[in-house]
Amino acid sequence: MDSDSLWDQSAQQFQQIFGESWSRALQSFQGVDVGAPQLPAPVHFAPEKIQTLQQQYLDQIRELWSQGAAPVAAQDKRFSGDGWSRNPVASFSAATYLLNARTLMGLAEAVDADAKTRARIRFGVEQWLAAMAPSNFLAFNAEAQRKAIETQGESIAKGLQNLLRDMRQGHVSMTDESLFEVGRNVATTEGAVVFENELFQLIEYKPLTAKVYERPFLLIPPCINKFYILDLQPDNSLIRYAVSQGQRTFVVSWRNPDASMADKTWDHYVEDGAIEAIHVVQQISGAEQINALGFCVGGTILSNALAVLAARGREPVASAAFLTTLIDFTDTGILDVFIDEASVRFREMQMGQGGMMQGKDLASTFSFLRPNDLVWNYVVGNYLQGETPPPFDLLYWNSDSTNLPGPFYAWYLRNMYLENKLIESGKLTVCGEKLDLSQLTLPTYIYGSREDHIVPIGAAYASTQVLPGPKRFVMGASGHIAGVINPPSKNKRSHWIRADGKLPKTFDAWLEGAEEHPGSWWTDWSTWLQAHAGAQIPAPKTYGKGAKFKAIEPAPGRYVQQKA
């Protein structure tokens, strides 16, 4: 058979071959435990895109056969080790996998469907491709095989030990968790718990300056994670930084819910959580108004609390900062693939009247948003190569998961993610009050991270078009966590600000006039906060106030140490 006939035959087999892979990829989408609905069937493709994709595949497979695979495969960090480059068979298999992966992703883009369906298919294909990489299997991973030979099988034995350990603890280890302990070498900023109820503990931190600003500062973190992401180490702690800048700092430490909290709702977290914390800080400090900051879901809860208070004719918060927060849920990024009427209704039936969204399921879902970096990378290192992942406080925190009460979670999905009611005046009732964000005339500081995949930068910016008071918007580099945790002392990354202060309708229009500034955005935020913090007064000598709000226990308290 001549070469032309061979390639003609290959072209005829193209759709059959990739049809089988396509089917497996779509099936894998159903295996991700996110409550996603079934994909529509059948799936149709744009004919002209298929023809182009077919020709590209045939051209590239020809090139692969004629030029060799090593340079191609080495471009992917999964196949960049010496074991892959020294083994031509392994290198070729890696390059072939990468070609097939590009082709399948091209098929996903060629689907003739609406944008959401294409995004879901793309997500499913990405999951399947990440799982099927030859690097994930000892039989194909040349680097793991080389290490097994060099260590005389010791790496395999250690890998089995690591696998058994992770099976016992219920999740893949991303770091050596035995090296960290909350309160000992993470979450170490000095303070005390001065109030607690069944939802949260309120921590007051010891001043680091002789004087503090008269308006205290309350930080409300997300309840989907533990607060100490903002207090990992002294040199990267946003909490310690705020204290060092003269802010009398209080932080909400949410309780890790157990079965006794299975009936808690969004209203509970707003009324008995955020609003109660605001009132307690007022009582302890004696200040008529305080300043507040909400991070991620904590920012959404804070916005609801402020709207509830405004509906009641109260303005206890002088200024508010929102870090990577969704208020307008029009653009929810990659998480949108999990949200539709069927999936939300399923969660409502499953846990809307009581139950628990398990922390391990939430953690797994978020990890699979970046499967190569947060799942398969550790499968290969821990099990195939028998390595102990290096100590990393951020990844320790990432594995310290939290549960969510089912009614809270189901309500949040429907009213925020699915129906986006918060931005519609009077459409959402929380704590017995109809919310109207147009009543929130207080100054706000809005921060978004440029590469955030949880709260896309455009979605963070959208808050500027909803909140009516004086606003400042700042964009930081990196992602959802790394962009926020960027202390000035590190002098890393950049942030962007518009000198003219203008906030046009779209993020792209804002970015056209933004100027890049090297280093952390924290200094800009601190300067802004100080302008709303009032006069400086002598720092308090004791925690809390009188017998009602006395120190209960040292920070970080009991609640943050509860495991899911």
PATORDO-24168 format. One line per field, with one value per residue (C-alpha): z, y, x; residue in three letters. Coordinates in nm, 2 decimals. Layout:
residues N
w = c(Z | ...) $
v = c(Y | ...) $
u = c(X | ...) $
residu = c(ALA | ...) $
This chain:
residues 564
w = c(0.00 | -0.10 | 0.14 | -0.02 | 0.02 | 0.38 | 0.47 | 0.28 | 0.49 | 0.81 | 0.72 | 0.68 | 1.02 | 1.19 | 1.31 | 1.42 | 1.63 | 1.79 | 1.83 | 2.07 | 2.27 | 2.26 | 2.41 | 2.69 | 2.76 | 2.79 | 3.01 | 3.24 | 3.29 | 3.46 | 3.71 | 3.86 | 4.19 | 4.13 | 4.07 | 3.71 | 3.47 | 3.18 | 2.87 | 2.57 | 2.31 | 2.03 | 2.00 | 1.65 | 1.50 | 1.26 | 0.94 | 0.82 | 1.16 | 1.15 | 0.81 | 0.92 | 1.24 | 1.04 | 0.81 | 1.09 | 1.27 | 0.97 | 0.90 | 1.26 | 1.28 | 0.96 | 1.12 | 1.44 | 1.26 | 1.05 | 1.31 | 1.64 | 1.96 | 2.23 | 2.16 | 2.14 | 2.46 | 2.66 | 2.63 | 2.88 | 3.24 | 3.28 | 3.03 | 3.09 | 3.31 | 3.19 | 3.19 | 2.91 | 2.70 | 2.72 | 2.63 | 2.27 | 2.30 | 2.61 | 2.44 | 2.13 | 2.34 | 2.53 | 2.20 | 2.06 | 2.37 | 2.34 | 1.97 | 2.05 | 2.34 | 2.11 | 1.86 | 2.12 | 2.25 | 1.90 | 1.87 | 2.19 | 2.02 | 1.71 | 1.88 | 1.73 | 2.05 | 2.28 | 2.48 | 2.81 | 2.65 | 2.48 | 2.81 | 2.98 | 2.70 | 2.72 | 3.09 | 3.05 | 2.78 | 2.99 | 3.29 | 3.08 | 2.91 | 3.24 | 3.38 | 3.07 | 3.05 | 3.02 | 3.30 | 3.54 | 3.49 | 3.60 | 3.29 | 3.07 | 3.30 | 3.20 | 3.49 | 3.75 | 3.60 | 3.60 | 3.96 | 4.06 | 3.90 | 4.06 | 4.40 | 4.36 | 4.41 | 4.71 | 4.54 | 4.46 | 4.82 | 4.95 | 4.69 | 4.82 | 5.17 | 5.06 | 4.88 | 5.20 | 5.41 | 5.17 | 5.16 | 5.54 | 5.55 | 5.26 | 5.02 | 4.81 | 5.01 | 4.85 | 5.12 | 5.43 | 5.66 | 5.96 | 5.96 | 6.03 | 6.32 | 6.35 | 6.62 | 6.63 | 6.30 | 6.10 | 6.23 | 6.49 | 6.52 | 6.88 | 6.99 | 7.18 | 7.12 | 7.28 | 7.16 | 7.03 | 6.92 | 6.74 | 6.40 | 6.47 | 6.71 | 6.71 | 6.75 | 6.86 | 6.78 | 7.01 | 6.89 | 6.76 | 6.78 | 7.07 | 6.91 | 6.70 | 6.48 | 6.66 | 6.41 | 6.45 | 6.15 | 6.11 | 5.86 | 5.74 | 5.55 | 5.34 | 5.54 | 5.26 | 5.38 | 5.71 | 5.80 | 5.85 | 5.47 | 5.58 | 5.86 | 5.74 | 5.84 | 6.00 | 5.68 | 5.46 | 5.70 | 5.59 | 5.95 | 6.10 | 5.84 | 5.93 | 6.30 | 6.23 | 6.04 | 6.36 | 6.29 | 6.59 | 6.41 | 6.46 | 6.25 | 6.22 | 6.26 | 6.12 | 6.29 | 6.08 | 6.07 | 6.20 | 6.21 | 6.48 | 6.22 | 5.93 | 5.93 | 5.91 | 5.63 | 5.45 | 5.68 | 5.98 | 5.84 | 5.76 | 6.09 | 6.35 | 6.17 | 5.99 | 6.16 | 6.50 | 6.45 | 6.35 | 6.66 | 6.89 | 6.75 | 6.80 | 7.16 | 7.24 | 7.08 | 7.17 | 6.82 | 6.64 | 6.31 | 6.21 | 5.89 | 5.74 | 5.48 | 5.31 | 5.12 | 4.85 | 4.99 | 5.30 | 5.08 | 4.95 | 5.30 | 5.40 | 5.11 | 5.22 | 5.58 | 5.48 | 5.27 | 5.55 | 5.79 | 5.54 | 5.50 | 5.88 | 5.87 | 6.02 | 5.89 | 6.14 | 5.88 | 5.76 | 5.47 | 5.32 | 5.12 | 4.89 | 4.79 | 4.50 | 4.57 | 4.36 | 4.40 | 4.04 | 3.94 | 3.57 | 3.50 | 3.74 | 3.53 | 3.52 | 3.80 | 3.56 | 3.41 | 3.74 | 3.76 | 3.59 | 3.70 | 3.72 | 3.92 | 4.16 | 4.20 | 4.28 | 4.56 | 4.69 | 4.70 | 4.85 | 5.13 | 5.10 | 5.41 | 5.61 | 5.55 | 5.49 | 5.19 | 5.28 | 5.28 | 5.10 | 4.81 | 4.79 | 4.81 | 4.54 | 4.31 | 4.35 | 4.29 | 3.97 | 3.84 | 3.79 | 3.76 | 3.64 | 3.91 | 4.21 | 4.15 | 3.90 | 3.98 | 4.33 | 4.22 | 4.01 | 4.28 | 4.58 | 4.44 | 4.13 | 4.24 | 4.62 | 4.70 | 5.01 | 4.89 | 5.02 | 5.31 | 5.19 | 5.43 | 5.15 | 5.04 | 5.40 | 5.43 | 5.10 | 5.24 | 5.57 | 5.43 | 5.57 | 5.55 | 5.46 | 5.59 | 5.31 | 5.33 | 5.32 | 5.02 | 4.82 | 4.88 | 4.77 | 4.45 | 4.35 | 4.45 | 4.37 | 4.11 | 3.92 | 3.94 | 4.03 | 4.24 | 4.46 | 4.19 | 4.13 | 4.38 | 4.60 | 4.44 | 4.73 | 5.08 | 5.35 | 5.72 | 5.65 | 5.46 | 5.08 | 4.97 | 4.77 | 4.70 | 4.58 | 4.95 | 5.02 | 4.98 | 5.19 | 5.04 | 4.90 | 4.80 | 4.54 | 4.45 | 4.18 | 4.07 | 3.71 | 3.67 | 3.91 | 3.79 | 4.08 | 4.06 | 3.72 | 3.71 | 3.51 | 3.77 | 4.05 | 3.85 | 3.80 | 4.16 | 4.07 | 3.86 | 4.13 | 4.45 | 4.43 | 4.68 | 4.63 | 4.50 | 4.43 | 4.21 | 4.21 | 4.01 | 4.13 | 3.95 | 3.98 | 4.10 | 4.36 | 4.66 | 4.54 | 4.42 | 4.76 | 4.97 | 4.84 | 5.12 | 5.05 | 5.21 | 4.92 | 4.65 | 4.41 | 4.13 | 4.04 | 4.08 | 3.85 | 3.93 | 3.73 | 3.84 | 3.72 | 3.94 | 3.65 | 3.65 | 3.31 | 3.24 | 3.14 | 3.28 | 2.94 | 2.93 | 3.28 | 3.19 | 2.90 | 3.14 | 3.42 | 3.52 | 3.64 | 3.98 | 4.09 | 4.42 | 4.65 | 4.65 | 5.03 | 5.08 | 4.85 | 5.05 | 5.38 | 5.28 | 5.17 | 5.49 | 5.71 | 5.54 | 5.68 | 6.02 | 6.21 | 6.47 | 6.65 | 7.01 | 7.27 | 7.19 | 7.44 | 7.70 | 7.73 | 7.50 | 7.48 | 7.72 | 8.08 | 8.19 | 7.88 | 7.62 | 7.80 | 7.66 | 7.62 | 7.48 | 7.29 | 6.91 | 6.68 | 6.90 | 6.89 | 6.59 | 6.33 | 6.46 | 6.40 | 6.11 | 5.84) $
v = c(0.00 | 0.34 | 0.63 | 0.82 | 0.53 | 0.48 | 0.84 | 0.82 | 0.52 | 0.70 | 0.99 | 0.76 | 0.61 | 0.95 | 1.00 | 0.63 | 0.64 | 0.98 | 0.89 | 0.62 | 0.85 | 1.12 | 0.89 | 0.80 | 1.16 | 1.25 | 0.96 | 1.07 | 1.40 | 1.22 | 1.07 | 1.40 | 1.43 | 1.78 | 1.70 | 1.80 | 1.71 | 1.47 | 1.62 | 1.66 | 1.39 | 1.35 | 1.59 | 1.76 | 1.91 | 2.19 | 2.00 | 2.26 | 2.25 | 1.87 | 1.87 | 2.12 | 1.93 | 1.61 | 1.76 | 1.91 | 1.58 | 1.40 | 1.66 | 1.66 | 1.28 | 1.27 | 1.53 | 1.33 | 1.02 | 1.20 | 1.43 | 1.23 | 1.30 | 1.42 | 1.80 | 1.79 | 1.60 | 1.79 | 2.10 | 1.95 | 1.94 | 1.60 | 1.45 | 1.67 | 1.44 | 1.25 | 0.92 | 1.04 | 1.20 | 0.90 | 0.65 | 0.70 | 0.48 | 0.67 | 1.00 | 0.90 | 0.78 | 1.11 | 1.31 | 1.10 | 1.15 | 1.53 | 1.52 | 1.32 | 1.56 | 1.86 | 1.69 | 1.60 | 1.95 | 2.07 | 1.84 | 2.01 | 2.35 | 2.22 | 2.12 | 2.29 | 2.40 | 2.69 | 2.83 | 2.66 | 2.32 | 2.36 | 2.46 | 2.15 | 1.93 | 2.10 | 2.04 | 1.67 | 1.62 | 1.80 | 1.57 | 1.26 | 1.37 | 1.46 | 1.12 | 0.93 | 1.08 | 0.81 | 0.98 | 0.86 | 0.49 | 0.30 | 0.09 | 0.40 | 0.64 | 0.62 | 0.85 | 0.64 | 0.32 | 0.47 | 0.57 | 0.22 | 0.07 | 0.32 | 0.26 | -0.11 | -0.10 | 0.12 | 0.40 | 0.15 | 0.04 | 0.39 | 0.47 | 0.19 | 0.32 | 0.67 | 0.53 | 0.34 | 0.65 | 0.87 | 0.61 | 0.62 | 1.00 | 1.02 | 1.26 | 1.28 | 1.45 | 1.77 | 1.83 | 1.66 | 1.74 | 1.60 | 1.91 | 2.16 | 2.23 | 2.51 | 2.74 | 2.61 | 2.70 | 2.83 | 3.08 | 3.21 | 3.58 | 3.65 | 3.71 | 3.57 | 3.45 | 3.71 | 3.58 | 3.27 | 3.12 | 2.80 | 2.95 | 3.13 | 3.25 | 3.61 | 3.66 | 3.99 | 4.03 | 4.19 | 4.54 | 4.57 | 4.95 | 5.19 | 5.35 | 5.21 | 5.37 | 5.44 | 5.25 | 4.88 | 4.65 | 4.33 | 4.06 | 3.81 | 3.51 | 3.25 | 2.98 | 2.74 | 2.75 | 2.82 | 3.17 | 3.10 | 3.14 | 3.50 | 3.41 | 3.13 | 3.27 | 3.60 | 3.72 | 3.66 | 3.72 | 3.98 | 3.97 | 4.05 | 4.32 | 4.49 | 4.48 | 4.62 | 4.91 | 5.02 | 4.85 | 4.71 | 4.38 | 4.12 | 3.81 | 3.57 | 3.21 | 3.00 | 2.67 | 2.36 | 2.23 | 1.89 | 1.71 | 1.95 | 2.23 | 2.04 | 2.28 | 2.61 | 2.84 | 3.14 | 3.36 | 3.21 | 3.29 | 3.65 | 3.73 | 3.51 | 3.53 | 3.85 | 4.09 | 3.95 | 3.99 | 4.35 | 4.42 | 4.25 | 4.45 | 4.77 | 4.68 | 4.58 | 4.88 | 5.13 | 5.27 | 5.37 | 5.25 | 4.99 | 4.90 | 4.56 | 4.33 | 4.02 | 3.77 | 3.54 | 3.40 | 3.60 | 3.91 | 3.79 | 3.73 | 4.07 | 4.24 | 4.06 | 4.17 | 4.53 | 4.53 | 4.37 | 4.64 | 4.91 | 4.78 | 4.82 | 5.17 | 5.10 | 5.19 | 5.03 | 4.99 | 5.30 | 5.13 | 4.78 | 4.60 | 4.30 | 4.07 | 3.83 | 3.85 | 3.77 | 4.01 | 4.00 | 3.63 | 3.69 | 3.55 | 3.26 | 3.13 | 2.76 | 2.69 | 2.77 | 2.42 | 2.28 | 2.51 | 2.46 | 2.41 | 2.03 | 2.02 | 2.29 | 2.11 | 1.79 | 1.96 | 2.10 | 1.76 | 1.61 | 1.86 | 2.16 | 2.08 | 1.94 | 1.76 | 1.84 | 1.92 | 1.73 | 1.92 | 1.64 | 1.66 | 2.04 | 2.00 | 1.74 | 1.95 | 2.25 | 2.04 | 1.90 | 2.25 | 2.22 | 1.84 | 1.82 | 2.06 | 1.96 | 1.59 | 1.39 | 1.57 | 1.43 | 1.09 | 1.05 | 1.19 | 1.02 | 0.68 | 0.61 | 0.77 | 0.72 | 1.09 | 1.28 | 1.61 | 1.91 | 2.12 | 2.40 | 2.58 | 2.69 | 2.33 | 2.22 | 2.48 | 2.36 | 2.01 | 2.12 | 2.12 | 2.24 | 2.12 | 2.33 | 2.30 | 2.16 | 2.43 | 2.71 | 2.55 | 2.47 | 2.82 | 2.98 | 2.78 | 2.88 | 3.24 | 3.35 | 3.12 | 3.02 | 3.31 | 3.60 | 3.77 | 3.98 | 4.25 | 4.29 | 4.53 | 4.37 | 4.02 | 3.86 | 3.83 | 3.76 | 3.77 | 3.89 | 4.20 | 4.26 | 4.35 | 4.66 | 4.72 | 5.07 | 5.16 | 5.08 | 5.42 | 5.35 | 5.37 | 5.03 | 4.89 | 4.62 | 4.38 | 4.12 | 3.88 | 3.88 | 3.50 | 3.40 | 3.09 | 3.10 | 3.47 | 3.58 | 3.93 | 4.06 | 3.93 | 4.10 | 4.42 | 4.39 | 4.49 | 4.84 | 4.87 | 4.74 | 4.92 | 5.29 | 5.46 | 5.58 | 5.30 | 5.20 | 4.91 | 4.73 | 4.43 | 4.21 | 3.95 | 3.57 | 3.37 | 3.35 | 3.28 | 3.38 | 3.71 | 3.80 | 3.66 | 3.90 | 4.08 | 4.40 | 4.25 | 3.99 | 4.26 | 4.01 | 4.05 | 4.37 | 4.55 | 4.78 | 5.10 | 5.38 | 5.71 | 5.89 | 5.67 | 5.61 | 5.30 | 5.24 | 4.98 | 4.70 | 4.56 | 4.58 | 4.95 | 5.00 | 4.81 | 5.03 | 5.32 | 5.12 | 5.16 | 4.87 | 4.92 | 4.67 | 4.48 | 4.42 | 4.59 | 4.57 | 4.91 | 5.07 | 4.91 | 5.00 | 5.37 | 5.36 | 5.19 | 5.44 | 5.72 | 5.57 | 5.46 | 5.78 | 5.92 | 5.72 | 5.64 | 5.44 | 5.07 | 4.86 | 4.67 | 4.38 | 4.17 | 4.21 | 4.43 | 4.36 | 4.03 | 4.00 | 3.99 | 3.84 | 3.63 | 3.27 | 3.11 | 3.20 | 3.25 | 3.07 | 2.91 | 2.57 | 2.61 | 2.64 | 2.32 | 2.11 | 1.87 | 1.80) $
u = c(0.00 | 0.15 | 0.17 | -0.12 | -0.35 | -0.24 | -0.32 | -0.66 | -0.75 | -0.63 | -0.86 | -1.16 | -1.09 | -1.04 | -1.40 | -1.44 | -1.12 | -1.19 | -1.56 | -1.47 | -1.24 | -1.50 | -1.76 | -1.53 | -1.45 | -1.82 | -1.88 | -1.60 | -1.78 | -2.06 | -1.81 | -1.72 | -1.91 | -2.06 | -2.42 | -2.40 | -2.69 | -2.66 | -2.52 | -2.75 | -2.74 | -2.67 | -2.38 | -2.34 | -2.03 | -1.97 | -1.87 | -1.61 | -1.44 | -1.42 | -1.26 | -1.00 | -0.93 | -0.89 | -0.64 | -0.44 | -0.43 | -0.30 | -0.04 | 0.08 | 0.09 | 0.31 | 0.54 | 0.55 | 0.66 | 0.92 | 1.08 | 1.06 | 0.88 | 1.12 | 1.11 | 0.73 | 0.67 | 0.93 | 0.72 | 0.47 | 0.61 | 0.44 | 0.69 | 0.99 | 1.20 | 1.51 | 1.33 | 1.10 | 1.38 | 1.60 | 1.33 | 1.22 | 0.92 | 0.80 | 0.87 | 0.68 | 0.38 | 0.38 | 0.39 | 0.11 | -0.10 | -0.05 | -0.15 | -0.46 | -0.54 | -0.52 | -0.75 | -1.01 | -1.01 | -1.05 | -1.35 | -1.49 | -1.45 | -1.62 | -1.94 | -2.24 | -2.41 | -2.46 | -2.17 | -2.27 | -2.30 | -1.96 | -1.81 | -1.94 | -1.82 | -1.48 | -1.46 | -1.55 | -1.29 | -1.03 | -1.11 | -1.08 | -0.76 | -0.60 | -0.68 | -0.57 | -0.22 | 0.05 | 0.23 | -0.04 | 0.04 | 0.34 | 0.34 | 0.39 | 0.57 | 0.93 | 1.04 | 0.88 | 1.02 | 1.37 | 1.34 | 1.21 | 1.52 | 1.76 | 1.61 | 1.58 | 1.21 | 1.21 | 1.01 | 0.74 | 0.72 | 0.70 | 0.44 | 0.22 | 0.27 | 0.17 | -0.14 | -0.25 | -0.20 | -0.40 | -0.68 | -0.70 | -0.72 | -0.96 | -0.77 | -0.46 | -0.18 | -0.06 | 0.20 | 0.35 | 0.06 | 0.24 | 0.46 | 0.18 | -0.04 | -0.30 | -0.19 | 0.16 | 0.32 | 0.01 | -0.25 | 0.00 | -0.09 | -0.15 | -0.50 | -0.80 | -1.15 | -1.38 | -1.72 | -1.87 | -2.21 | -2.29 | -2.19 | -1.86 | -1.60 | -1.49 | -1.11 | -0.96 | -0.59 | -0.33 | -0.23 | 0.13 | 0.12 | 0.09 | -0.21 | -0.50 | -0.76 | -1.09 | -1.30 | -1.22 | -1.17 | -1.38 | -1.27 | -1.53 | -1.36 | -1.54 | -1.72 | -1.63 | -1.26 | -1.09 | -0.99 | -0.62 | -0.55 | -0.52 | -0.28 | -0.05 | 0.28 | 0.38 | 0.55 | 0.24 | -0.04 | -0.30 | -0.43 | -0.09 | -0.04 | -0.37 | -0.27 | 0.07 | -0.09 | -0.27 | -0.60 | -0.79 | -0.86 | -1.13 | -1.18 | -1.48 | -1.37 | -1.66 | -1.74 | -1.68 | -2.04 | -2.14 | -2.48 | -2.61 | -2.59 | -2.76 | -3.06 | -2.87 | -2.96 | -2.82 | -3.02 | -2.85 | -2.51 | -2.61 | -2.81 | -2.63 | -2.30 | -2.21 | -2.46 | -2.39 | -2.02 | -2.07 | -2.28 | -2.03 | -1.74 | -1.94 | -2.01 | -1.65 | -1.50 | -1.77 | -1.75 | -2.07 | -1.93 | -1.67 | -1.49 | -1.54 | -1.38 | -1.53 | -1.33 | -1.49 | -1.81 | -1.75 | -1.78 | -2.12 | -2.24 | -2.12 | -2.30 | -2.62 | -2.57 | -2.52 | -2.83 | -3.03 | -2.91 | -2.98 | -3.34 | -3.37 | -3.24 | -2.90 | -2.55 | -2.31 | -2.03 | -1.85 | -1.66 | -1.64 | -1.38 | -1.46 | -1.18 | -1.25 | -1.62 | -1.92 | -2.21 | -2.33 | -2.33 | -2.37 | -2.02 | -1.93 | -1.64 | -1.57 | -1.81 | -2.09 | -2.06 | -2.20 | -2.51 | -2.84 | -3.20 | -3.17 | -2.85 | -2.97 | -3.31 | -3.12 | -2.92 | -3.25 | -3.41 | -3.10 | -3.02 | -3.24 | -3.44 | -3.14 | -2.82 | -2.46 | -2.24 | -1.93 | -1.60 | -1.42 | -1.67 | -1.62 | -1.24 | -1.25 | -1.46 | -1.23 | -0.92 | -1.06 | -1.09 | -0.71 | -0.67 | -0.31 | -0.18 | -0.40 | -0.47 | -0.26 | 0.06 | 0.04 | -0.09 | 0.23 | 0.46 | 0.31 | 0.23 | 0.43 | 0.75 | 0.72 | 0.79 | 0.68 | 0.54 | 0.74 | 0.60 | 0.38 | 0.14 | -0.10 | -0.15 | -0.20 | -0.47 | -0.62 | -0.66 | -0.81 | -1.16 | -1.49 | -1.85 | -2.15 | -2.50 | -2.72 | -3.00 | -2.73 | -2.56 | -2.88 | -3.02 | -2.69 | -2.68 | -3.03 | -3.06 | -2.70 | -2.55 | -2.86 | -3.10 | -2.86 | -3.13 | -2.90 | -2.85 | -3.23 | -3.38 | -3.64 | -3.61 | -3.43 | -3.56 | -3.29 | -3.36 | -3.71 | -3.59 | -3.61 | -3.26 | -3.18 | -2.81 | -2.88 | -2.92 | -2.55 | -2.40 | -2.09 | -1.74 | -1.62 | -1.28 | -1.32 | -1.03 | -1.01 | -0.73 | -0.63 | -0.61 | -0.88 | -1.08 | -1.32 | -1.42 | -1.32 | -1.17 | -1.47 | -1.71 | -1.52 | -1.52 | -1.90 | -1.95 | -1.85 | -2.16 | -2.39 | -2.27 | -2.37 | -2.13 | -1.77 | -1.56 | -1.20 | -1.12 | -0.78 | -0.66 | -0.39 | -0.18 | -0.22 | -0.52 | -0.79 | -0.56 | -0.21 | -0.33 | -0.48 | -0.19 | 0.08 | 0.25 | 0.45 | 0.77 | 0.79 | 0.79 | 0.62 | 0.37 | 0.20 | -0.13 | -0.32 | -0.51 | -0.67 | -0.53 | -0.84 | -1.06 | -1.31 | -1.52 | -1.66 | -1.93 | -1.69 | -1.37 | -1.20 | -1.27 | -1.14 | -0.82 | -0.75 | -0.68 | -0.52 | -0.16 | 0.06 | 0.23 | 0.50 | 0.44 | 0.16 | -0.18 | -0.19 | -0.03 | -0.29 | -0.57 | -0.42 | -0.40 | -0.76 | -0.87 | -0.69 | -0.88 | -1.20 | -1.07 | -1.10 | -0.86 | -0.59 | -0.65 | -0.44 | -0.44 | -0.65 | -0.45 | -0.69 | -0.91 | -1.28 | -1.48 | -1.58 | -1.74 | -1.97 | -1.69 | -1.39 | -1.12 | -1.25 | -0.94 | -0.62 | -0.64 | -0.69 | -0.96 | -1.13 | -1.36 | -1.08 | -0.93 | -1.24 | -1.19 | -1.45) $
residu = c(MET | ASP | SER | ASP | SER | LEU | TRP | ASP | GLN | SER | ALA | GLN | GLN | PHE | GLN | GLN | ILE | PHE | GLY | GLU | SER | TRP | SER | ARG | ALA | LEU | GLN | SER | PHE | GLN | GLY | VAL | ASP | VAL | GLY | ALA | PRO | GLN | LEU | PRO | ALA | PRO | VAL | HIS | PHE | ALA | PRO | GLU | LYS | ILE | GLN | THR | LEU | GLN | GLN | GLN | TYR | LEU | ASP | GLN | ILE | ARG | GLU | LEU | TRP | SER | GLN | GLY | ALA | ALA | PRO | VAL | ALA | ALA | GLN | ASP | LYS | ARG | PHE | SER | GLY | ASP | GLY | TRP | SER | ARG | ASN | PRO | VAL | ALA | SER | PHE | SER | ALA | ALA | THR | TYR | LEU | LEU | ASN | ALA | ARG | THR | LEU | MET | GLY | LEU | ALA | GLU | ALA | VAL | ASP | ALA | ASP | ALA | LYS | THR | ARG | ALA | ARG | ILE | ARG | PHE | GLY | VAL | GLU | GLN | TRP | LEU | ALA | ALA | MET | ALA | PRO | SER | ASN | PHE | LEU | ALA | PHE | ASN | ALA | GLU | ALA | GLN | ARG | LYS | ALA | ILE | GLU | THR | GLN | GLY | GLU | SER | ILE | ALA | LYS | GLY | LEU | GLN | ASN | LEU | LEU | ARG | ASP | MET | ARG | GLN | GLY | HIS | VAL | SER | MET | THR | ASP | GLU | SER | LEU | PHE | GLU | VAL | GLY | ARG | ASN | VAL | ALA | THR | THR | GLU | GLY | ALA | VAL | VAL | PHE | GLU | ASN | GLU | LEU | PHE | GLN | LEU | ILE | GLU | TYR | LYS | PRO | LEU | THR | ALA | LYS | VAL | TYR | GLU | ARG | PRO | PHE | LEU | LEU | ILE | PRO | PRO | CYS | ILE | ASN | LYS | PHE | TYR | ILE | LEU | ASP | LEU | GLN | PRO | ASP | ASN | SER | LEU | ILE | ARG | TYR | ALA | VAL | SER | GLN | GLY | GLN | ARG | THR | PHE | VAL | VAL | SER | TRP | ARG | ASN | PRO | ASP | ALA | SER | MET | ALA | ASP | LYS | THR | TRP | ASP | HIS | TYR | VAL | GLU | ASP | GLY | ALA | ILE | GLU | ALA | ILE | HIS | VAL | VAL | GLN | GLN | ILE | SER | GLY | ALA | GLU | GLN | ILE | ASN | ALA | LEU | GLY | PHE | CYS | VAL | GLY | GLY | THR | ILE | LEU | SER | ASN | ALA | LEU | ALA | VAL | LEU | ALA | ALA | ARG | GLY | ARG | GLU | PRO | VAL | ALA | SER | ALA | ALA | PHE | LEU | THR | THR | LEU | ILE | ASP | PHE | THR | ASP | THR | GLY | ILE | LEU | ASP | VAL | PHE | ILE | ASP | GLU | ALA | SER | VAL | ARG | PHE | ARG | GLU | MET | GLN | MET | GLY | GLN | GLY | GLY | MET | MET | GLN | GLY | LYS | ASP | LEU | ALA | SER | THR | PHE | SER | PHE | LEU | ARG | PRO | ASN | ASP | LEU | VAL | TRP | ASN | TYR | VAL | VAL | GLY | ASN | TYR | LEU | GLN | GLY | GLU | THR | PRO | PRO | PRO | PHE | ASP | LEU | LEU | TYR | TRP | ASN | SER | ASP | SER | THR | ASN | LEU | PRO | GLY | PRO | PHE | TYR | ALA | TRP | TYR | LEU | ARG | ASN | MET | TYR | LEU | GLU | ASN | LYS | LEU | ILE | GLU | SER | GLY | LYS | LEU | THR | VAL | CYS | GLY | GLU | LYS | LEU | ASP | LEU | SER | GLN | LEU | THR | LEU | PRO | THR | TYR | ILE | TYR | GLY | SER | ARG | GLU | ASP | HIS | ILE | VAL | PRO | ILE | GLY | ALA | ALA | TYR | ALA | SER | THR | GLN | VAL | LEU | PRO | GLY | PRO | LYS | ARG | PHE | VAL | MET | GLY | ALA | SER | GLY | HIS | ILE | ALA | GLY | VAL | ILE | ASN | PRO | PRO | SER | LYS | ASN | LYS | ARG | SER | HIS | TRP | ILE | ARG | ALA | ASP | GLY | LYS | LEU | PRO | LYS | THR | PHE | ASP | ALA | TRP | LEU | GLU | GLY | ALA | GLU | GLU | HIS | PRO | GLY | SER | TRP | TRP | THR | ASP | TRP | SER | THR | TRP | LEU | GLN | ALA | HIS | ALA | GLY | ALA | GLN | ILE | PRO | ALA | PRO | LYS | THR | TYR | GLY | LYS | GLY | ALA | LYS | PHE | LYS | ALA | ILE | GLU | PRO | ALA | PRO | GLY | ARG | TYR | VAL | GLN | GLN | LYS | ALA) $
